Amino acid sequence: MLLYKVRDVVRENVGRDRIAEHMLDWAMERGLREIEKENNWYWMEAIKSFSLVVDQQGYSVYTSTSNGLNIPAYKDSQILFAQDTDSDAWDEVPGPEEASVVQADYLDTDEGFPKVWTKAESSTDVTMKVWPPKPDATYAMQLHYYNWTSLPTDPTSEAHEVLKRWPEALIYLATEQAVVATAKDISMGQYWRTLYEGSELTKMTRYHQDRAQSHRGDLVPLRGSRAKNYGARLEQGYRF
C-alpha cells in the first residue's frame, strides 16, 4: 500500500480534525518502531563489510571514526564472518561471547586471526572486540546484523516491506500511537493494539519463520565444523 494511503487510513481512524500533520508523521514512525521492537524481522537484515586494523581489538558500531563501523541505526547482531588473507573462504567467528569469560583465555599480547568476538553495550555506543586482541593482518570481515528501518519520504512510495506486505500492522499501531498521544485514550489505543496482536503479528511471525526456514544456509559458505556448528545453533533457535 502506498504510504499516503496508509496515512489517510490512520488519519480517518483518529479523526481528520484531531491530529496535526507533524503528529501523524510521529505516529507513523512510532508505529513502525513498535513493529520492529517485536522481533529481528527479515527486512531489517543488513551486512557491513570492513577490515580489521593490525593490533586493534575494539570497533565502535555507531561511530564513523577510524575504529568505527558507522552503523547509526544498528539494532542487534546476527553473525560475524572473517576471511583469512590466504583464502577466499569465509569462517564464522563465534560470538558474541561474554568478555569476562573470553579474556581469561588470552594474553594482552596475543596475536592472530580472530577466533571469537565479544560485544559491550553502553548508553551511547556498542563496542565489538575480537580475540586474540591483536589482529596480525587486515582481515576482511562481514557483520550480518539487524538495522532499524525508516519509511520512505515520498508519500507515493511503498518502498518498504511493511508497506508492501504488512500495511494493516502499520495502520493499527500508528493509530494506537496517535489516539493515545492526541486523545489520551488508552483504552482505544489498546483496542488497536489488540487488532495488531490478534491478526497481523501472528501472520508476520509465521511468514518470518517460514522464510527463515527456507533461507537457512544462504548467508555465506562456511567451512568444516564451523558450518556444522552454525547449522546446529539455527536448529536450536540460537539468537546471534
C-alpha positions as CSV (number, residue, x, y, z in Angstrom):
1,M,0.0,0.0,0.0
2,L,1.3,3.4,-0.9
3,L,2.5,5.5,2.1
4,Y,-0.1,8.3,1.6
5,K,-2.9,5.7,1.6
6,V,-1.7,4.3,4.9
7,R,-1.5,7.8,6.3
8,D,-5.1,8.6,5.1
9,V,-6.5,5.5,6.9
10,V,-4.7,6.4,10.1
11,R,-6.0,10.0,9.9
12,E,-9.5,8.7,9.4
13,N,-9.2,6.3,12.3
14,V,-8.2,9.1,14.6
15,G,-10.3,11.9,13.1
16,R,-9.2,14.3,10.5
17,D,-9.7,17.3,12.7
18,R,-8.0,15.7,15.7
19,I,-4.4,15.1,14.5
20,A,-1.9,17.6,13.1
21,E,0.4,16.7,10.3
22,H,3.5,16.6,12.4
23,M,1.8,14.3,14.9
24,L,0.7,12.0,12.1
25,D,4.3,11.8,11.0
26,W,5.3,10.9,14.5
27,A,2.6,8.3,14.8
28,M,3.7,6.6,11.6
29,E,7.4,6.5,12.8
30,R,6.4,5.2,16.2
31,G,4.1,2.5,14.6
32,L,7.0,1.2,12.6
33,R,9.3,1.2,15.6
34,E,6.7,-0.7,17.6
35,I,6.6,-3.4,14.9
36,E,10.4,-3.6,14.8
37,K,10.7,-3.9,18.6
38,E,8.8,-7.2,18.4
39,N,11.4,-9.2,16.5
40,N,14.5,-9.1,14.4
41,W,12.4,-9.2,11.2
42,Y,13.8,-10.3,7.9
43,W,13.5,-6.9,6.2
44,M,15.8,-5.5,8.9
45,E,18.8,-7.7,7.9
46,A,21.9,-5.8,6.6
47,I,25.6,-6.5,6.1
48,K,28.6,-4.4,7.0
49,S,31.9,-5.1,5.3
50,F,35.0,-3.8,7.0
51,S,38.6,-4.7,7.7
52,L,40.4,-5.3,10.9
53,V,43.2,-3.0,11.7
54,V,46.5,-4.5,12.8
55,D,46.9,-4.6,16.6
56,Q,43.4,-3.0,17.0
57,Q,41.0,-5.0,19.1
58,G,37.9,-2.8,19.6
59,Y,35.5,-1.4,17.0
60,S,32.7,1.1,17.7
61,V,29.4,0.2,16.0
62,Y,27.8,3.6,15.8
63,T,30.7,6.0,15.1
64,S,32.5,6.6,11.8
65,T,35.9,7.2,13.2
66,S,38.9,5.1,12.2
67,N,37.8,2.4,14.6
68,G,34.1,2.7,13.8
69,L,31.7,0.7,11.7
70,N,29.3,3.7,11.2
71,I,26.0,1.8,11.6
72,P,23.9,4.5,13.3
73,A,20.6,2.5,13.1
74,Y,22.1,-0.7,14.4
75,K,19.7,-2.9,16.5
76,D,21.2,-6.3,17.0
77,S,23.9,-8.7,15.8
78,Q,23.3,-11.8,13.7
79,I,26.6,-13.4,12.8
80,L,30.2,-12.3,12.1
81,F,32.5,-13.7,9.4
82,A,36.2,-13.4,8.8
83,Q,38.3,-14.1,5.7
84,D,41.9,-15.3,6.0
85,T,44.4,-13.4,3.9
86,D,45.4,-16.7,2.1
87,S,41.9,-17.9,1.3
88,D,38.7,-16.9,-0.5
89,A,36.5,-18.8,2.0
90,W,34.8,-17.2,5.0
91,D,34.9,-18.5,8.5
92,E,32.3,-17.9,11.2
93,V,33.7,-16.1,14.2
94,P,31.8,-17.5,17.2
95,G,30.0,-14.9,19.4
96,P,29.1,-12.6,20.8
97,E,30.6,-14.2,23.9
98,E,31.0,-12.8,27.4
99,A,34.2,-10.7,27.6
100,S,34.8,-11.7,31.2
101,V,35.0,-15.4,30.1
102,V,36.9,-14.9,26.9
103,Q,39.5,-12.6,28.4
104,A,40.9,-15.4,30.7
105,D,41.9,-17.4,27.6
106,Y,44.2,-14.7,26.1
107,L,47.1,-12.5,27.0
108,D,47.1,-8.8,26.0
109,T,49.9,-9.5,23.6
110,D,48.3,-12.5,21.8
111,E,48.2,-12.0,18.0
112,G,46.4,-13.8,15.1
113,F,43.3,-14.5,13.1
114,P,40.0,-13.7,15.0
115,K,38.7,-16.8,16.8
116,V,35.9,-15.3,18.9
117,W,34.2,-11.9,19.4
118,T,32.5,-10.1,22.2
119,K,30.1,-7.2,22.4
120,A,29.7,-4.5,25.1
121,E,26.7,-2.1,25.1
122,S,26.5,1.3,26.8
123,S,24.0,4.1,26.8
124,T,25.9,5.8,23.9
125,D,27.6,3.0,21.9
126,V,28.1,-0.7,21.1
127,T,31.7,-1.9,21.0
128,M,32.8,-5.1,19.3
129,K,36.1,-6.8,20.3
130,V,38.0,-9.6,18.5
131,W,40.1,-12.2,20.3
132,P,43.0,-12.7,20.2
133,P,43.3,-9.0,21.0
134,K,45.9,-8.1,18.4
135,P,45.0,-8.9,14.8
136,D,48.2,-9.6,12.9
137,A,46.7,-8.6,9.4
138,T,44.0,-6.6,7.9
139,Y,41.5,-9.4,7.7
140,A,38.3,-8.8,5.7
141,M,35.2,-9.0,7.9
142,Q,31.4,-9.2,7.4
143,L,29.0,-8.4,10.2
144,H,25.5,-9.6,9.5
145,Y,23.1,-7.5,11.7
146,Y,19.7,-6.1,12.1
147,N,19.0,-2.4,11.4
148,W,16.2,-0.1,12.5
149,T,14.5,1.0,9.3
150,S,12.6,4.1,8.2
151,L,9.5,4.7,6.0
152,P,10.1,6.3,2.6
153,T,10.0,10.1,2.4
154,D,8.0,10.0,-0.8
155,P,4.3,9.7,0.1
156,T,3.6,8.0,-3.3
157,S,6.1,5.2,-2.5
158,E,5.6,1.8,-1.0
159,A,9.4,1.1,-0.9
160,H,9.3,-0.7,2.5
161,E,8.4,-4.3,3.2
162,V,5.8,-3.3,5.8
163,L,4.0,-1.1,3.3
164,K,4.1,-3.8,0.6
165,R,3.2,-6.8,2.7
166,W,2.0,-5.7,6.2
167,P,0.3,-2.3,5.8
168,E,-2.5,-3.3,8.3
169,A,0.1,-3.8,11.0
170,L,1.4,-0.3,10.5
171,I,-2.1,1.1,10.4
172,Y,-3.1,-0.5,13.7
173,L,0.0,0.5,15.6
174,A,0.2,4.0,14.1
175,T,-3.4,4.6,15.1
176,E,-2.7,3.3,18.6
177,Q,0.2,5.7,18.9
178,A,-1.9,8.6,17.6
179,V,-5.0,8.1,19.7
180,V,-3.0,7.8,22.9
181,A,-0.9,10.8,22.1
182,T,-3.7,13.1,20.9
183,A,-6.8,12.0,22.7
184,K,-5.1,10.4,25.7
185,D,-7.4,7.5,25.2
186,I,-5.5,4.5,26.5
187,S,-8.5,2.1,26.1
188,M,-9.0,3.0,22.5
189,G,-5.2,2.6,22.0
190,Q,-5.4,-0.9,23.4
191,Y,-8.2,-1.7,21.0
192,W,-5.9,-1.0,18.0
193,R,-3.0,-2.9,19.7
194,T,-5.3,-5.9,20.2
195,L,-6.2,-5.8,16.5
196,Y,-2.5,-5.9,15.6
197,E,-1.6,-8.7,18.1
198,G,-4.6,-10.8,17.2
199,S,-4.1,-10.9,13.5
200,E,-1.1,-9.1,11.9
201,L,1.6,-10.1,14.4
202,T,0.6,-13.8,14.1
203,K,0.8,-13.6,10.3
204,M,4.1,-11.7,10.3
205,T,5.7,-14.2,12.7
206,R,4.5,-17.2,10.8
207,Y,5.8,-15.8,7.5
208,H,9.1,-14.8,9.1
209,Q,9.6,-18.3,10.5
210,D,8.7,-19.9,7.2
211,R,11.0,-17.6,5.3
212,A,13.9,-18.2,7.7
213,Q,13.4,-22.0,7.4
214,S,13.6,-21.8,3.6
215,H,16.6,-19.4,3.6
216,R,18.9,-21.3,6.0
217,G,22.4,-21.7,4.7
218,D,22.1,-18.7,2.3
219,L,24.4,-16.3,4.2
220,V,27.9,-17.2,3.3
221,P,29.5,-20.6,2.6
222,L,31.3,-21.9,5.7
223,R,34.0,-24.5,6.2
224,G,34.2,-27.7,8.2
225,S,33.0,-27.8,11.8
226,R,32.1,-24.1,11.8
227,A,29.4,-24.7,9.2
228,K,28.0,-27.7,11.2
229,N,28.0,-25.6,14.5
230,Y,26.2,-22.7,12.9
231,G,23.5,-25.0,11.4
232,A,23.1,-26.8,14.7
233,R,22.5,-23.5,16.5
234,L,20.0,-22.4,13.9
235,E,18.1,-25.6,14.6
236,Q,18.1,-24.8,18.3
237,G,16.7,-21.3,17.7
238,Y,20.0,-19.7,18.8
239,R,19.9,-15.9,18.7
240,F,23.2,-14.3,17.4
